[in-house]
Amino acid sequence: MDRAQDILTGVLPRLLSRAPLTPEKVQFAWRTAVGPQVARATRVVLRDRRLLVSADDVRWTHEVERAAHLIVPKLRALLGDENVAGLAIQAP
């Protein structure tokens, strides 16, 4: 039997690819990629194919920097390779 996570991993990117690229879609993709704790402590805006990330404090900034190599591929899968070139992490 397929796990729910495996099903979502395959289906979710296909569903999202049909939706327009809106701030709400970017927020949803961010929360999905990083999880609820990091999402609560950060804010993101997609500008010029870069996801600008600002955090509540430097600890969250470091956490996002440390995990960027894992986060970016997830965002590309959810928002499209052509829409996400990388992250730009802003210091608090």
N, C-alpha and C positions, 0 to 999 in steps of 0.2 A: 504494500500500500504506500502511495506517495505521501510524504509529509506535507503539511500545509505550506511550510516555508519553501519547499521545492516547487510547488505549484505556483506560488506567488512570484518566485524568482523568474519563472518562465513566462507567466501571463502578464504580470504587472508592467514590464517594459513595453509589451505590445499594446496594451490598453493606453498607457500614457503617451505613446508615440502618436496616437490619433488626436490627442487634445492639443489645443494651441499652447504656445509657450507663454504662460502668464506668471505673474509673481506668486500666485497661489500654487501653481504647479511646481515652481522652483522650491517653495517652502515645503511642500509635500515630499519632493524628491530629497531635499536636505534631511528632513526628519527621518525618512526611510533609510537613508544612507548612514546617518550618524547615530540614530537612536534618540529617545526622548530626553535623556539627561543633557547631552551635548546640545541638542536643538533648543532646549529651554535656556541655555546659557550663552547662546550665540544668535546672531542675526546675519542674514545673507541677502545679497542682491546680485543678480546676474547682469554683468555689464561687459560688453565687448568680449563675450565668450569666457570671461573670468568670473568665477563666483567670489565676490568680495565678502569676506567673513570677518565680522567683528565679534568680540567676546566680552563677557562681563568683567573678567580679570585675566591676568597673564597666565594663570594655570590652565584655563580653558584654551587659550591661544596655543600654548605648548602642546596640549592634548591633540588639537586639530593638526598642528604641524607634524606631530609624531605619526599620526594616522593618515596623513594626506595621500600616501601611496595606496591606501586601501579605499579611501573615500572617493577619489576622482574616478576610478573605473565604475563604481556603483552609480555615480552621478551621470556618467556618460551612457550607461545602460538605460537609465531612467529618462534622461533628457535628450539623448542623442549625441553621438560623437561630434557632430558638426556644431553643436551648441555649447560644449564645455571643453575649453582648452586647459583649464586648471583652476587652482585656487589662488587668491591673493589675500593673505591673512594680515589683518590690520591690528596693530598693537592697541591695547585699551588705553 
